[in-house]
């Protein structure tokens, strides 16, 4: 496993680049997934705008004005942070020892920060002066639907991260509260790991829809446009889980590999996640036998599970990429607004519910003797919402059909 991109580059190419310790493998693939989702989202918004389903927006801009104090101050602050933290890395002894602690600490070179901030501020002033007019004028600028993707992606990233962290905290309250606590609340709060996918989907999606509503876009069309990209992003994000070994694996699997999988690598059937990012040796913390085995056989410097498990992140990557290919291929056949997104909800719900059957997860509650985890519960709700969405969108389409035909 490669907890950071530094580990991967060093193992695969023999290069020692300390700066890459900042790039956690999980976070790296999450960033790639956001970019891919934004690209697919933009293409669909553009297609819908060409079809007349979405309209471009307008905004007022001032042309030829000098740089404002707020703009220069903002550039100074941004430049200061870049110089104080990033450009100061070669002069910091603490970075190589613990990059994450360095980034979250107050360490840095204030002189480099001030110099960099001043340079950024001057550059903003210089660019404004080149375009300055004797009399600044107000113009109306046309903004296509696809041009809003940058703003929506930033909102999705920010609120998605917050939502994923909040849902993870709610799901793992016993790990930092109560007699069996294994970590502090501050550790789980500032950690870059420990994210719950559905929390990110719900909070990030809500932020995007609120933004789209304020721009006057039809919400169903926006939801349909982002549906294929969400599956693609989720599948790519799970690559990060598999590469880093972040604990999002399945239950213990000691069964022999089936004959029909004989041509595939063994890790695709059962894997012990060596050098996983969480330094875990226990594949199931609720099993006393694995607790004992982990205590006896665990090597802190080279951690690996004492019993192999199902590589569920890999399975999810495969399933989501296949589902993405299907939705992307047939997306133009969905003429009713909201129908494609409803199908996405059903696909998402079924995929996640099935994978939870072989995944180690925290119990949310019991229905008699049946154990229910948070992801299963939300997946079931999404499935019901998808089915309801298909019924309602088709009903709405039939209701509006005469009006559309007569116009």
TAPERA-V219852 format. One record per backbone hydrogen bond with DSSP energy under -1.0 kcal/mol. CO is the residue of the C=O (numbers start at 0). NH is the residue of the N-H. If there is no record, write none. Layout:
co=[CO:CO]
nh=[NH:NH]
This chain:
co=[2:3:4:5:6:7:8:8:9:16:17:18:19:19:21:22:23:24:25:26:27:28:29:30:31:32:33:34:35:36:37:38:39:40:41:42:43:44:45:46:47:48:56:58:60:62:63:67:68:69:70:71:72:73:74:75:76:77:78:79:80:81:83:85:87:88:93:97:98:99:108:109:110:111:112:113:114:115:116:117:118:119:120:121:122:123:124:125:136:138:140:142:144:145:147:148:149:150:151:152:153:154:155:156:157:158:159:160:161:162:163:163:164:165:166:167:171:172:172:174:174:177:183:184:185:186:195:196:197:198:199:200:201:202:203:204:205:206:207:208:209:210:211:212:217:218:219:220:221:222:225:226:227:228:229:230:231:232:233:236:237:238:239:240:240:242:243:248:250:257:258:260:264:265:265:270:271:275:280:283:286:287:288:289:290:291:292:293:302:307:308:309:309:310:311:312:313:314:315:316:317:318:319:320:321:322:323:324:325:329:330:332:335:337:338:339:340:341:342:343:344:345:346:347:348:349:350:351:353:354:357:364:366:369:371:371:372:373:374:375:376:377:378:379:380:381:382:383:384:385:386:387:388:389:390:391:392:393:394:395:399:400:401:402]
nh=[24:7:8:9:10:11:12:14:13:19:20:21:5:22:23:4:27:28:29:30:31:32:33:34:35:36:37:38:39:40:41:42:43:44:45:46:47:48:49:50:52:51:142:140:138:136:132:71:72:73:74:75:76:77:78:79:80:81:82:83:84:86:108:88:90:91:97:101:102:103:112:113:114:115:116:117:118:119:120:121:122:123:124:125:126:127:128:129:62:60:58:56:147:148:151:152:153:154:155:156:157:158:159:160:161:162:163:164:165:166:167:195:168:169:170:171:174:175:176:181:182:180:187:188:189:190:199:200:201:202:203:204:205:206:207:208:209:210:211:212:213:214:216:215:221:222:223:224:225:226:229:230:231:232:233:234:235:236:237:240:241:242:243:244:245:1:276:359:309:260:261:263:267:268:269:308:304:278:305:286:290:291:292:293:294:295:296:297:274:252:270:249:311:314:315:316:317:318:319:320:321:322:323:324:325:326:327:328:329:332:333:334:338:341:342:343:344:345:346:347:348:349:350:351:352:353:354:355:356:357:250:371:369:366:363:364:376:377:378:379:380:381:382:383:384:385:386:387:388:389:390:391:392:393:394:395:396:397:398:399:403:404:405:406]
